[in-house]
Amino acid sequence: IIDIQHGSQPLYYGFKDKKYVIVFNGEIYNYLELKEKLIQEGFLFHTDSDTEVLLAAYCKWKQELLRYLNGMFAFAIYDPQQEILFLARDPLGQKPLYYAVQKDSILFASEPKAIISYPQWTPKISPFSLLKFFFFDFIPGQDSIFEGIFKLLPGHCMTIQLQNLSFAIKKYFEISFHPSTSITIQEAVPALRAKLQESVQRHLISHVPLGIFLSGGVDSTTILAIAQKISSSRLPTFSIGFEETGFDETPYIQEVVKYYHCQHSHFLFSPTQFKETFKEMLSFMDEPFGDPAFLPTFFLAKQSVPSIKVALGGEGSDELFAGYFPFLAMYPANLCQNFIPPPLLRGLQKLISLLPHKDAYFSLDFKIRRFLQGLTQKAPLRLPFWMTSAPPPRLASILKRDFWSLPLWKALEEEMERIFQNLNLNEIKGVEGCFHYFLKVYLPHDILYKFDRAAMYHSLEGRSPFLDKELIDFALQLPPTLKFRNFILKFILKEAVKPWLPQKIFTRPKQGFGVPLFKWMKGPLKKWMIHSLKAITHNQSQPFFDSKAVQKIVSETLEGKRDHSRILYNLILFSGFYSQWFQKEKLEDDCFL
């Protein structure tokens, strides 16, 4: 992306008779400033690559270099003088890094498949990770789906002593909320505008074609508005839509395209594209990931690569500036838990479960079900239960006993509680708990995983200007009352960007990026779903799932009695993943089509 002629890896660098080697995935956005500092210190450079600057920075500051970096990265540096390997991952987890430890080796890579291919490695499914995947739709924390393969967590670094292969992992960045109670909205608005403009300018640095993924929402439109001011040429924009009105944001996208006179490409994502993209995605995927929005993101990346090699997106804004519906639900949830007895809440939950399920995006019955689902849990579990499509009773019914046990569920509870271990009860039950969950769990393991993998599968680099280090530091200083006010989500961000955005975009209702799974599974994806689940529903000998229980939720979904579409999607996904990586079955031409 930067200095494509001379930035080949591994890259070697020598300084004062000392030599170092690096492999690096990502971008260092402040590399030009760092390069200037290092030149003043006597360092010489032979390329224009940010990789060389990163390695020279290690020569100068050793492991303290992490304090100076503004970027997204996963890298490994070989230091022959100290006989160590030094690995690090960026603060919020935009770039992946996995590792595994064996008796005589330590393996590391950007993907589990590289580790699995090691001759002495025998892959095994982790029962705990399987449980986490079906509960969260992704696998949070350091675990992967494979026993013995771990993620280096965001904001962590790892030092490996090559003499004896001992290693130490250290946290170098902590998401800590230190709001300034003295900052006023009159001070915060212009400061936020300046940080946004500086971030977008840094993210526009590229030696290859660059564009913007457009959703028609505040976040991506803000990036476009700033980029149009900065760039000497109009950047191409790309978007995706659905035929289903409740899920389609095309009218807002068209409003933005017209307002900014964009060079725009728009694509329709239909059930046919869903099936074709699912099969293509599965051939790449080496870890199950259950967010269905991965598929249209994957499809959009594929359509855009003939034109661009870098795409800017709005990821990170909702997590930093309070953009999700649970921020709205915290206060009424506390009132309900204070005044409504738990038995009555559970009774209401059973009563609501009898209502018919609607196809619409984020329908009223969906909101009520999820709201009550979380209210029946203690405070640390409330938010994860609001987000899950597979609460424990439903999950227990479809998993075989070998993969569902009380100790495993207790371990999952404990992991959820550890997310909030540095917060008191009032903070857990307030907006602080939401920020904590969305920034530490949902952002790295869902949003950023989706954006990076979907783009990188097509050799497209995805960048997130809202996750600029300086912008993050500033956002964490803002008090929650500026981010969420009078039940308005992202209040301070909207105030800051109001002069730049069309009125319709500024005032539009919040909408996430969803896929009409429930409607499609009852209609155009019905045959696909039934065919794709045969390995489970017609094979009681498979080790994970109760075939009859899965048949039951298939019937309930097809009849419209209950919406199990997310669970069924995850079952299909895991079944295909398992066949490919553990049974070594080549996907047939008609498989998943």
Steps between C-alpha positions, in 0.01 A plus 500: 500500500793731585811482273385188318833473311730483802277388788539124448523281810669370702677835524852535640645807669848572631612775737843533667598140418168370636257323270129437539229324297122561487182355357208740530130516413330839516572870466680756717316824432750729673804341335607824330519684835689208655735486202586868542580447870720201421688684223586768757641220716729386219294220348519449124219365282517318169126476426184708541332210682337529842637150568857631498401785733337252737817289516723806544271612782564166671877557459459833679240431767486120521167387648414856600436570131136399560444832681582687180294307245173622352369227276360152458755224524611150578874447470791279602855635537809279522762658725820288468689710754257412778411166341129572519193523281275794585134479391231765544141573403334842468301649793146411384567189291463618142758245385504133613786303655480137613757282675544145624756345734645152457777316680771601255341792313287811517288572194344834407297622202222731386265203454448167679530314166873576487550339841277202413716433194805441724592128452499412871168670569175306551198733514232441765177688573490681833164422671515830689560696179214317329269611779628858475451504122133402522429739788681809365507422122878540533774379736603776743813506712830331426352166393451382142277215383808274510643363822848638551474789252458840664456861398744760618244741643468862382741734676735215595857409406695176532873445551644157410845403632653298218753318717237304693169602329362650819264790439325783682184687401451858615211744470628833368164672437192510720163643401444722800232762532636821648229754415570866556205643690615852419478481121195672357317427179620835363859380551444138398332561161783691327761272660321191369472653152874562495579143614269354234660706223853409612410131515343485154799684355736239649283214373502637145876439461536230237707418193216292352136588409278574801121520548226515763237245604178697532198398709298821495549542874672772702834319534590417140349829378721691745809328358386580146429866585847552649673305222329717237638811672854360518544301180587668173281249313162341573548163666292210368229375736339155525180377664267204525123471523214250539162464334342476847408856600559461875859392443581726206678834545513585129281817524742651754800391295351668193449818702870501596617420146292786360610747770874434453492420125669167562659267249286218632446125451197332659434125520193296587540209743237234431444142622691380193802712595459378858539134399786561258685721748448252783667222303791722396544635853498150650789391280714774662370493858714321758297603804119520527360852516124537537418859404299462174596857402841352420354373171386833350823659628699222331296547181550879503877459545512261206308741276721796591848345450513557124492875580676543837754338732409691820150559641407740782207407724314637802591216741560603861273804517206324667728355767681826578203737485206288629326399179326174598146442626610345834620848603133603477383193692720528810290754694158335443661162572619620840153634579339169407745295704449727800120489499391180322556169688711241310215241487278757327779582252539131416123472457497796262783339305298178456191699401689703238650180357149402387476801265564433130845596370517771235736524203567874541840636598520558877123463537317595820447137604875437448591795724262388776626139490864604523428760769330245723766239420762725657286616793478150643880491549733652759669825400825369339302258282227741393676651199635169359146357534356797314741430215473121478273310263570173687422529873610199710170304505478512120870425464483209743215347303695475173843398634578144601580444865872460430506861382265645758582475866445712809876558551530630143206736546641620834833567326314708240322697774831566670653623175212742448539630855874553446417744221366736766745416781637856526153657529273540801137387488361843412744532211415149374130593500566836331639626171856432626420128487381539140819679394706232673321213325483651154862624494663195660285217365269589213733735310811278472331161474205589275519838325875513430525125433226537239649807331860372490427143388239594241738753346826306529353188339497714184838669567316819591616701799223628727572815703298650786564873553288500817763273657787745461702497825468874562126490433460203738691680776281807455174301492587314820537837676148612408240451773214261415253790532646653184477177303150401608258781586120524508486146358693616192774254401840641395390849609843668495598342167178620336551850637854504365420382147164673458640771267651238267205262452173511306201559728340164416812311609536696819140440608449143373427220749780271610528181293755223527631292212274194499398220265133385462588144603165407656303600190748338261515171693123468478510582128784508246757340737269223622642222281855624558450492878347150505769363267785666689381361836478138382838419654339581838131418467559164328807391695454439871852351511664840443661607829352841576126545447173329587350427159138494618537829687644664188215359289258659746646852470508462120125420504421789738688741274338380176156524660575853623438405864846604616797675349794261534666630184821615670548165676428313178748719313765418761421129478541506122818701530655273762395187312675622185805614695528166679464299180773698331758512778440180695342255258708634209198491273522699180190713450283354227387720213145511633597517866347812665337599169 
